[in-house]
Amino acid sequence: MNSRPFRFGAGLYSVGQSRSAWRDRAREVEDLGYDVLQVSDHLGALAPFPALVAASDAVGIQLGTYVLNAGILSPAYLARDVADTHRLTDGRLELGLGAGYVPREFEAAGLPFGSPGSRLRKLDELLAETQGLLAAEPDAPQPPIMIAGAGDRILTLAARTADIISFPITAGFGPGTPEEALGARVRRVRDAAGERMADIELNLFVAGVGHRVADIDLSVITAASGKSAEELAELPGVLVGEPRQIADTLLRYREEFGISYISVLDDHMRTFAEVIPLLR
């Protein structure tokens, strides 16, 4: 189904890092074989755009936000930050956006959390207005856009507007087996994208990697979902097995679902790095 080569991203979640320590972490991501260094957007962690700029002259790989909370952003300020980060990283920025899912982050910004529908509308409006502002810049900086989500409406929006669509851990929740749930979401994207589908890259967010279920700390997801570690291990976003087994699973996901871009959390990036050479 998909002849795209694999790409691999490592999502770093760092707090209170000095410049030198942060640059060392960025170099480790590149040395492990990852193609993209990704930074999340949560209070208490490094601010995404300064972190990416600080890493940019330490590494030569792509640099991305995974993902910005669209619900607390304004188009004017986002366009300014995107344009300058894109320039200061020599065009290596990937702009990842989501609708936001942490109520306290909206509260800290003095904004209502709202309904899923209102957050989705904000994402749609933010993206359209930001792209318009970027297109009006003299150099028209237009980094690739990633949208992450699992709901039907956000996937439909992503299919219409994004260059990259990321399936989070919740993409494995739903009727049938976890792989059937993911497959249904991929079909939703394909149906909504139509002819655009050939130009869309599909990403899988991996929240856990290990040789055995017992090796993976899934306590945060267990608390949020009410599912046991054994149940969570069946999700496409949790990869269990030896490196060759995991590589074979991802080859199958590429063939069956068209997923060729894999993003891994920093707690698991060293373990997953054993898989990368098997997929090059």
C-alpha positions as CSV (number, residue, x, y, z in Angstrom):
1,M,0.0,0.0,0.0
2,N,2.8,2.4,0.9
3,S,6.2,2.7,-0.7
4,R,7.3,5.7,1.5
5,P,10.5,5.1,3.3
6,F,10.2,5.0,7.1
7,R,10.9,8.1,9.1
8,F,11.4,8.2,12.9
9,G,10.9,10.9,15.4
10,A,11.9,11.1,19.1
11,G,9.8,13.3,21.3
12,L,11.8,14.9,24.1
13,Y,10.0,16.1,27.3
14,S,12.5,18.2,29.3
15,V,12.4,20.4,32.3
16,G,14.9,23.1,33.3
17,Q,17.5,22.1,30.8
18,S,20.6,24.2,30.4
19,R,21.6,25.0,26.8
20,S,24.5,22.6,26.8
21,A,22.5,19.8,28.4
22,W,19.7,20.3,25.9
23,R,22.0,20.3,23.0
24,D,23.6,17.0,24.2
25,R,20.1,15.4,24.3
26,A,19.4,16.7,20.8
27,R,22.7,15.1,19.6
28,E,21.8,11.8,21.2
29,V,18.5,11.8,19.2
30,E,20.4,12.2,15.9
31,D,23.2,9.8,16.9
32,L,20.5,7.1,17.6
33,G,19.3,7.4,14.1
34,Y,16.2,9.5,14.4
35,D,15.1,11.8,11.6
36,V,13.1,14.3,13.6
37,L,13.5,15.8,17.0
38,Q,10.1,16.6,18.4
39,V,9.1,18.8,21.4
40,S,5.8,18.7,23.2
41,D,3.7,21.7,24.3
42,H,2.9,21.4,28.0
43,L,3.3,23.7,30.9
44,G,6.3,22.8,33.0
45,A,8.3,21.6,30.1
46,L,10.7,23.5,27.7
47,A,9.0,26.0,25.5
48,P,8.8,24.4,22.0
49,F,10.1,27.1,19.7
50,P,13.1,28.2,21.7
51,A,14.0,24.6,22.3
52,L,14.0,23.8,18.6
53,V,16.0,26.8,17.7
54,A,18.6,26.0,20.4
55,A,18.9,22.5,19.0
56,S,19.1,23.5,15.4
57,D,22.8,24.2,15.2
58,A,23.7,21.1,17.2
59,V,21.9,18.6,14.8
60,G,21.1,18.4,11.1
61,I,17.8,16.6,11.4
62,Q,14.2,17.9,11.1
63,L,12.7,19.7,14.1
64,G,9.0,19.5,15.0
65,T,6.4,20.4,17.5
66,Y,4.4,17.4,18.8
67,V,2.0,19.0,19.2
68,L,1.0,22.6,19.9
69,N,-2.2,23.2,21.8
70,A,-4.2,25.2,19.2
71,G,-6.8,26.1,21.8
72,I,-4.6,28.6,23.5
73,L,-2.8,30.2,20.5
74,S,-3.5,33.2,18.4
75,P,-2.8,33.2,14.6
76,A,-0.7,36.4,14.7
77,Y,1.7,35.2,17.4
78,L,1.8,31.7,16.1
79,A,2.6,32.9,12.6
80,R,5.4,35.1,13.9
81,D,6.9,32.2,15.9
82,V,6.5,29.7,13.1
83,A,8.1,32.0,10.5
84,D,11.1,32.9,12.6
85,T,11.6,29.3,13.8
86,H,11.4,28.1,10.3
87,R,14.0,30.6,9.2
88,L,16.3,30.1,12.2
89,T,16.3,26.3,11.6
90,D,17.1,26.6,7.9
91,G,13.6,25.4,6.9
92,R,13.7,22.2,9.0
93,L,10.5,22.9,11.0
94,E,7.5,20.6,11.1
95,L,4.5,22.3,12.6
96,G,2.5,19.8,14.6
97,L,-0.9,20.9,16.0
98,G,-3.7,19.4,18.1
99,A,-7.0,20.6,19.5
100,G,-5.8,20.5,23.1
101,Y,-6.9,18.0,25.8
102,V,-5.6,19.3,29.2
103,P,-8.1,21.5,31.0
104,R,-5.6,23.1,33.3
105,E,-3.6,24.5,30.4
106,F,-6.6,26.3,29.1
107,E,-7.3,27.6,32.7
108,A,-3.7,28.9,32.9
109,A,-4.2,30.8,29.7
110,G,-7.5,32.3,31.0
111,L,-9.5,30.5,28.4
112,P,-12.5,28.1,28.6
113,F,-11.8,24.4,27.9
114,G,-15.0,24.3,25.9
115,S,-16.4,21.3,24.1
116,P,-14.7,19.0,21.6
117,G,-16.5,20.8,18.8
118,S,-15.4,24.3,19.9
119,R,-11.8,23.1,20.3
120,L,-11.9,21.6,16.8
121,R,-13.3,24.8,15.3
122,K,-10.5,26.8,17.0
123,L,-7.9,24.4,15.5
124,D,-9.5,24.8,12.0
125,E,-9.6,28.6,12.3
126,L,-6.1,28.9,13.8
127,L,-4.6,26.8,11.0
128,A,-6.4,28.7,8.2
129,E,-5.5,32.1,9.5
130,T,-1.9,31.2,10.4
131,Q,-1.3,29.8,6.9
132,G,-2.7,32.9,5.4
133,L,-0.4,35.1,7.4
134,L,2.6,32.9,6.5
135,A,1.7,33.0,2.8
136,A,1.8,36.8,3.1
137,E,5.3,36.9,4.4
138,P,8.0,38.0,1.8
139,D,9.6,34.5,1.9
140,A,6.2,32.7,2.4
141,P,7.6,30.2,5.0
142,Q,5.3,27.1,4.8
143,P,6.5,24.2,7.0
144,P,4.8,20.9,6.7
145,I,1.7,20.7,8.9
146,M,1.0,17.7,11.1
147,I,-2.4,17.3,12.8
148,A,-2.8,14.7,15.6
149,G,-6.1,13.2,16.7
150,A,-8.3,10.2,16.7
151,G,-11.9,11.5,16.4
152,D,-13.8,11.4,13.2
153,R,-14.1,15.2,12.9
154,I,-10.4,16.0,13.5
155,L,-9.3,13.3,11.1
156,T,-11.6,14.7,8.5
157,L,-10.1,18.2,9.0
158,A,-6.6,16.7,8.9
159,A,-7.4,14.8,5.7
160,R,-8.4,18.1,4.1
161,T,-5.6,20.3,5.4
162,A,-2.6,18.5,6.8
163,D,0.6,17.1,5.2
164,I,1.1,14.6,8.0
165,I,-1.6,13.0,10.1
166,S,-0.6,11.4,13.5
167,F,-2.6,8.7,15.2
168,P,-2.2,9.0,19.0
169,I,-2.5,6.1,21.5
170,T,-6.3,6.5,21.6
171,A,-6.5,5.6,17.9
172,G,-6.4,2.0,19.0
173,F,-9.6,2.4,21.2
174,G,-12.9,1.6,19.7
175,P,-15.0,-1.3,18.3
176,G,-13.2,-4.5,17.4
177,T,-9.6,-5.2,18.1
178,P,-7.1,-2.3,18.5
179,E,-5.8,-2.8,15.0
180,E,-9.3,-2.8,13.6
181,A,-10.0,0.5,15.4
182,L,-6.8,2.0,13.9
183,G,-7.7,0.6,10.5
184,A,-11.1,2.3,10.7
185,R,-9.5,5.6,11.4
186,V,-7.1,5.2,8.5
187,R,-10.1,4.5,6.2
188,R,-11.8,7.6,7.5
189,V,-8.8,9.6,6.5
190,R,-8.6,8.0,3.1
191,D,-12.3,8.6,2.4
192,A,-12.0,12.2,3.4
193,A,-8.7,12.9,1.7
194,G,-9.6,11.6,-1.8
195,E,-6.9,12.5,-4.3
196,R,-4.9,14.3,-1.6
197,M,-4.1,11.0,0.1
198,A,-1.1,10.3,-2.1
199,D,0.5,13.5,-0.6
200,I,-0.3,12.7,3.1
201,E,2.2,11.0,5.4
202,L,0.7,8.9,8.2
203,N,2.4,8.9,11.6
204,L,1.9,6.6,14.6
205,F,2.6,7.9,18.0
206,V,4.3,5.2,20.2
207,A,3.8,5.6,23.9
208,G,5.7,2.4,25.0
209,V,8.4,0.1,23.7
210,G,9.8,-3.0,25.4
211,H,10.8,-6.6,25.0
212,R,8.1,-7.6,27.5
213,V,5.0,-5.8,28.8
214,A,6.6,-5.8,32.3
215,D,9.4,-3.7,30.9
216,I,7.1,-0.8,29.9
217,D,5.7,1.7,32.4
218,L,2.1,2.3,31.2
219,S,0.9,3.5,34.6
220,V,-0.1,7.0,33.3
221,I,-2.2,5.5,30.4
222,T,-3.6,2.9,32.7
223,A,-4.8,5.5,35.2
224,A,-6.3,7.6,32.4
225,S,-8.0,4.8,30.5
226,G,-8.8,2.3,33.2
227,K,-7.3,-0.5,31.1
228,S,-4.7,-2.9,32.3
229,A,-1.1,-3.0,31.1
230,E,-1.9,-6.2,29.2
231,E,-4.8,-4.6,27.5
232,L,-2.8,-1.5,26.6
233,A,0.0,-3.7,25.2
234,E,-2.4,-4.7,22.4
235,L,-2.6,-1.2,21.1
236,P,-0.7,-0.3,17.9
237,G,0.9,2.6,19.9
238,V,2.6,0.1,22.3
239,L,5.2,-2.1,20.7
240,V,6.2,-5.2,22.6
241,G,8.8,-7.8,21.4
242,E,12.4,-8.2,20.3
243,P,13.6,-5.6,17.7
244,R,13.0,-8.0,14.8
245,Q,9.4,-8.6,15.9
246,I,8.7,-4.9,16.3
247,A,10.3,-4.2,12.9
248,D,8.0,-6.8,11.3
249,T,5.0,-5.3,13.0
250,L,5.8,-1.9,11.6
251,L,6.4,-3.3,8.2
252,R,2.9,-4.8,8.3
253,Y,1.5,-1.5,9.5
254,R,3.1,0.2,6.5
255,E,1.7,-2.4,4.2
256,E,-1.8,-2.5,5.7
257,F,-2.4,1.0,6.9
258,G,0.2,3.1,5.0
259,I,1.9,4.3,8.2
260,S,5.6,5.1,7.6
261,Y,6.4,7.8,10.2
262,I,6.9,6.6,13.8
263,S,7.2,8.9,16.8
264,V,8.6,7.6,20.1
265,L,8.6,9.2,23.5
266,D,12.1,9.9,24.9
267,D,11.7,7.3,27.7
268,H,11.7,4.6,25.0
269,M,13.9,6.1,22.3
270,R,17.0,4.1,23.2
271,T,15.1,0.8,23.2
272,F,13.4,1.7,19.9
273,A,16.7,2.7,18.3
274,E,17.5,-1.0,18.0
275,V,14.6,-1.3,15.6
276,I,15.6,1.6,13.3
277,P,18.4,-0.1,11.4
278,L,16.1,-3.0,10.6
279,L,13.7,-0.7,8.7
280,R,16.2,1.4,6.8
